Amino acid sequence: MKCYGRDVSTGDVVLVEGSTSIQYVDALVDPQPDDGVWLAPGFIDLQVNGFAGVDFNSPNALSPEAASAKMGRALRAMFSTGVTRCFPTVITAAPQDMLAALRNLAHVRATLREGHAPIGEAIEGFHIEGPHISPEDGPRGAHPQRWVRPPDFTEFERWQDATQGNVRLVTVAPEWLGMPQYIERVVGEGVAVAIGHTRATREQIQDAVRAGATLSTHLGNGADPAPPKFNYIFDQLAEDRLAASFIVDGHHLSSSFLRTALRAKGVDRSVLITDAVAPAICPPGPYRLGELEVELKDDQRVVLRGGDRLAGSSLCLNAAISNVMEIAGLSLTEACAMATINPARVGRIAGRQRGLRPGERSDLVRFRVDEGQVRVIETYLSGELVFGPG
């Protein structure tokens, strides 16, 4: 692999060479004329429920060939947005359905290749969002209430058995009885724990953080429409030991909340996610998210069919970078950090936490910024070109 561009973290025009990992990053002594091409580590999405018409939460049994075809389509579409590593996210559902979805995804992760490109490796691990969340309307969001249940470490072990130990992030609500002990055990297995879909008190949030929780999942969403004056959003914003992920699609968060939250957390503790579901990059119409019937509206909102409650998004990560620059006034360097090294650190993704440095994985994206929009030219996964003309 050889590619050049302006390093998004330094502004230097560099040539990057390597195979599965980066071997050299050399500033060009006599750089080519600036053609506006930027070079960054490949984008990382810690929360994606589906893409390109594919529902990652579907429990339906598929042949290995059918599963690979579907996920191959979804991953290729994600490569076109600059994403090189992701955590497919399975939400609250019946225990057997969650296990079936995880087994489908784990098979694809282990086997999917196209030519020399091991594209299944783009599935870095799995994120379980629920079922141990608030059962209350408002903070529960679109998760089906009938399957919300208390924390159960035995169920966590079943998830790990289904994925060969690749569950890497679990989102929980701290208010459940016994949750600090559950968090301690999950963190002790090397898995990150996030707080989300919660109505927890300040004390319950503090107990969760002391037990090892390190992230707030899509902060500002999965919440009451009018929280009390002193509430769980402020308590998470004020907790310096928690990083926070944000869905910056123009629908999930107001611009004033986003700017305020970024000031509270700082760029270093902020992560861009898509929370995308099957309709992402698809035409408006009906789709599914597990057992839920959802609809993509003309304005690109994804809602529960027949209503207005948001149920995931149709966001792409390159668009999230563009949006956070426009809405919050961040620089390209800051916005790209929120989609690269920050999620790598929060998700404990080895070989992706130092940017374009020798020894890091050869996951790269080359792009231009046209009229404020990040437009991907090429994407490399482990040194193999997976999107673009080459």
N, C-alpha and C positions, 0 to 999 in steps of 0.2 A: 504494500500500500504506500502510495505517495500522493500527497495533496497539499495544496498551499491555500493560504487566505490570511486575512487580518485576524490575529488572535483576539477573541472577544474580551479577554481579561486584561490584555496589555496594550492592544492597538498596534503591535508589531506585525509586519508581514512575515509569516513563517512558513517553512516547509516541514511537514510532519511525515516521517517514514516509520514503518513498522510492519509487523505481521499481526498476530493476535493481540500483541501489546505494542505500545509505542516505544520505538527504539531511539529516535532522534527528533528533536524539535529545534530547528535552526532558523534564527533570524536571517533573512536574506540580505547579504551585503549589498547586492545590486538588485533591489526588488523590481519586479515587473511593474508596469504602470498600474496604479490603483484602479481596479475594475469593480470595486464595490463589493467584493466577495468577502464575507466573514467566515471564520472558522471557530467552531466551539465543540466541546464535548457533546456527544449525543444526548438528547433530551431524555429525561426520566419521568415517568408518570406513575405515582404511587397509588393511584385510585382510578381504575377504569373498569367499568362493568360490562362493556361491549363496544363494538365499533363496526362500521361498514356493514350494517345489517345483521351482525353476529351477536347473539346474546350469550355472554360468558356464564350467565346464571342458569342456563337451560340444563335441566337434569336428564333430558332425553338421551337415551342410549344411542350412540352412533358407532358405525364401523370405524376402525382406525383410519381408513381412507377418507371417509366423510368428515370426521373430526379434523383431520389434517387439512383438508381442502377448505373448510370453513375458517379455521384459525389462521391458515396461511393467507386467506383473503384479508382477514382483519389486521394481521401483522403487517402485510405489505402496505395496506392503507395507512397504518400508523407510521411506517417508515417514511412515507411521503410527507408527513408532518414533522419529521426530524426526531421522532421518538426511537430510541434504541433499546431501552430497558423499561419494563413495566411490571406492576403488580396487578394482574387481573384480580378483580374484587368480587367476592361472593357475599351477598347480603342475606339478611334474615329470611329463613325459609324453614320448611320441615327438615328435621335432621337428615333423613335419607336423601332429600333433594339436594341439600348442601353438599353432602358427601359425593353424590353422583356428579354434580357440576365440577367439584374439585378433581375427581378421578379423570373426567374428560380432559380438563386443562392440564393435569399432570402428565397424561399420556402424550399430549402434543408437545409439551415442554421437553420431554425426554427424547422424542423421535423426529420432530419436524426439521427437515433439511431441504434446501433447494440448491442444487449444484454443489458448490463448495461452501455455501453459506448455511451455517447451522442456525436457521432463523428461530427455531424453538428456544434458543438461548436468550432471545429477547424477553421471554417470560422469566424474569429474575427470581420471582417468588410470588407468593399469594397474600392478599389482604382479605381478612375476614371482618366485615363491617356488620356487627351484630352477631348473634341474636340477643346478646346480653346488654341490651340498650333500654331506654325508658319505654314503658308500655303506654305512656300518656300521649294523647293527641297534641300535636305541636312539636315537641322535641323528638317524637318517634319519626317524624317526616312521613315518607311514603312506605316505610317498612310495614309489612302485614302484622297487625297486632296479635293475631292468633298464634304466631310462632315466636313472639318475644318470650324469653325464658331466662331464669337465673344463671349465674356463672357455673360452669361445670367443667372442671379440668379433664375429666374423662372424655368429654366431647372434644376438647382441644386435642387430646391425644389421638382421637379418631381422625381429626382433620390432618394431623401430621402423618398418620399411617397412610392416608389416602394420597398424600402429596410427596411421599418419600422425604418428609421432614422439611418441606419448603414453604410452609406458612411462615411469613416473615413479619407480618404486622396484623394486630388485632385491635379493633375499635370497640370500646365498652363504655357503659355509663357507670360512674363511680358509686351511685346511690344504692346499688344492690348490696344486700347483706353478704358479707364475706368477700367483697370485691378486692380489698387490699391484699388478702391472702392469695386470691386468684392471680392478681397482677404479679405478685412476687414470684409465683411459680412459673408463669408464662415467661417473664423476663429472665428467670433463671435458666430457661431453655434457649436463651439467645434470641428471643423474639421481641420486637418492639411493641409497646402498647400505647394506644392513643385514646384520648377522651373524646366522645362524640355522642350525639343524639341523647342528651342528658338534661336533667333538671336538678343536678346535684347542688348541695349547699357548698359554701366555701370550705367548710371543714372536710367534707367528703372529697372535694377536689384536692385539697392538701394531702389527705390520706393516700389518694391515688398516686400523687406525684412522689410522695415519700416511698411508696411501694415500687416505683420505677417507671410510671407513665412519663412519656417524653414529648408527646405531640397532641395538639388539638386538631381533630379531623374536621375539615371544611368549616372553620370557625365562622360563626355568624349565620350558619344554616343548620337545619335540624334543631330548630329552636321555637319557642313560643312566639307568636306574632307580636305580642306586646309583653315582654318579660317585666318582672317587677323592678323597682328602682335600683335595688342592689341585687345582682344576679350572676348567674354562672358564666355569662359572656365576659363581664368585667373581671370576674375572678380568674378566668383563664388568660385574659389579656395581661393581667397584672403579674402573672406567675412567670418569672424569668426562666424557670427550668423547663417550660413548655415551648417548643416550637409550634408553629401553626401552619396548616395548609389552607389554601383559598381557591375558590372557583371563580375566576375572573372572566365571566362571560357576558356581563352587562345585565343579567337577570337575577342571579343569586344574591348579589351584594350591591348596596347603594355605593356610589362613589365616595360619599363622606365617610361611611363606615370603613371602606377599604383603606382610604388614606389614613384614618385614625388608627386602625389595627396595625398597619405597616409601621407607623411611627412608634407604637407601643412595643411591637415585637422586634423592629429593626429588620433590615433585609437579611441578615445572617441567620435569623431564626424563622424565616418565612419561606414557604414552599408553594409552588403552583401545581395544582392538579386539574384534571379535566372533569372527573366524576362522570365521564362519558358513558352512554348506554348505546344500545344497538343502533338507534337512528343516526348516530354521528356520521357525517358526510353523506347522508342519504336524503331522498326527497321527503317532504312532509307526508304524514300518514300514520297508520296504526302499526305498532310494534309491541314487543313483549320485553319485560324485565323479570325473569323467573316466572312466577305465577301472576305477576301484575300485568295488566293491559295498560300500555302507555301510548301517547300520541305525540308526534313531532308537529308543532304548529308552524305556520308560515313565518313567524318571527324567530324561529329556531329554538323556542322553549320546548322542553320535553315535560309533559304533564300526565298525571293519571287520566286515563281516557274518560271523557265526560265531565271533567272538572278542571280546576286551575292549579291544583297542588303540584309543585315541581317534583319530578321523579328522575333525578339525574340530569344530564346535560347533553348537548350535541357539540360541545366545545372540542377544538383541537389544540394541542399544546403550543404550537407555533402562534396560533391566534391569541392564546392566553398571554404569551410574552408581549405581543403587540399591544394587547388591551391594557396590561398593567403599566406599560410605558405611557400610554395615552392618558389613562385615568389617574394614575398616581404620580406621574411625572418622573418615573425612574429612568435611569440610563439603560442603554442596551446591556452593559456589563452587569448591572444590578439585576435586571430582569432575567438574563440568561443564568445567573447564579441560582435564582429561585427555581429554575427548571433543570439544573445539572448538578452542581456540587452540593447544594443544600439538600435536595431529596436523597442523594447518595449517602450523605452523612446521617440523616434522619432514618433512612431505611437500612442503614448498616450494609451498604453495597460496597464490597471490597473492590479496589482497583478503579474507583470512579470518584474519589473524594478530593483529588488534587488538581483537577483540570487537565490541560494539555501538558503533561509531564512524562518523561521517559519512565517506563515501568507501568503506567496506567493502561487500562484496556484500550484497544484501538476502536473505540466507539466515537465517531465524529459526524458532525453535520456541517455542510457548507451552505450558506444562504446569503441572500441579499435582503436589504430593507428598502422596499419601494413604497413611498408615500405612507410611511409608518407601519407597513405590513411586512412581517417576516415571511419570506418566500424561499422555501427549501429547494436547493439545487441538487445536492447529493447527500446520501446518508450511508455511513459505513458501520457495520456491526462486526466486532472482533476482526477488523481489517478487511472484511469483504464488503464490496459495494452491494447494498440491498435496495437502493433507490437512486435513480438518476442515470444519465447517459454515460457516465464514466469519462 
